[in-house]
Structures are given as C-alpha cells and as structure tokens.
C-alpha cells in the first residue's frame, strides 16, 4: 500500500464505501474499491504535495462515499434485485406474519395489528430485493384476511347457530395461512437473490 492510500482520510473514505456496498457481490465490491484506490493513487501522485487539502480535493472529485455507494447499488440494481441484510428481511417477514394473530390480543390487539400491517407494507414496498410482481402478490395475500375473516365468520356462525367468540376466533385462525404464505414466498425469493449474488 502506498503512503497516499495510508492517509487517514483515504482510509476512512474507502472504509465507508466498503461498508455501504456490502450488498454487492464480492467480485463487484473488490473491483469498485480497487478502482477507487487506483484513482486516488494516480490523482495524488500528480499533486505537488500530499497534504490534507490535496487529499480532500481528490476525494471531493470522486463524490461523497454515499454518492459512490448509491451509484454502485443503482448500477447493480439495473441488473436485478439488490438483497437486504438478513436482519432487515426477517423484521419485514415477522411483521407480515404477526399482524393478523396480534389482532387477538385484548384491547390493543387491533391497533397493534394495524400498525404491524402498515409497517410491513411500507418495508415491503421500499425494499429493493423484491420485484413489483412479488410485492403485489404479497400485498394481496396480506390484505386478503380483511375479506376472508368476515366471510369465514359468517360461515362459522351459520354452522354453529350464531356468531360467537369461538366462531370469530376460528375465522381469524383460518385466515392466518394467507399472510404466512406471503412471508414464505418472500423469504424464498430473498434467499434466491442472495444465492445468485454470491
């Protein structure tokens, strides 16, 4: 490593870019960082003196680490979905699954279920790892209980001679597989995206 690349500003810049592009395939990430190192080294080799001011000028020409990361991810996104971290995906899938059963919690259940559903939908539609078709299917499965639960409640109430708490709970539980199916499909899709980028 040359002295120019050992400069603390350069190290911090490259480290920030490296952390921002962890979603990229290893080969693409290494190419990006190698290109940045080469550009910095060449640009600073032409400078009269390598001081903090000249290093800042060279880094400013490249753009902020956030801009470099955004450009690299956007370029990669053009060739397909970009995976999220496993933790972020897990939170989204958990919100999808728990929203409907949470409505069974006394008093606060419906509010908690609504909040979980909204949060799950926002996270789903903001995620770059699922394509629009997958997002539409998952949204349909997540919202299906809104229709399925009342219909099932009527069916169970007719069968049992009236709408009882047991019939209502049975209707809710019968609708649980719909959002679970959405979560399973999204999980498989996310795993496929990660596998393709390895």
Secondary structure, DSSP 4 states (H G I P E B T S, - for coil): --TTTTSHHHHHHHHHHHHHTTTS-HHHHHHHHHHHHHHHHHHHHSSSS--HHHHHHHHHHH--HHHHHHHHHHHHHTTS--PPPHHHHHHHHHHHHHHHHHTTSTTTHHHHHHHHHHHHHHHHHH-SSS-HHHHHHHHHHHHTHHHHHHHHHHHHHHHHTS--HHHHHHHHHHHHHHHHHHHHHHHHHHHHHHHHT-
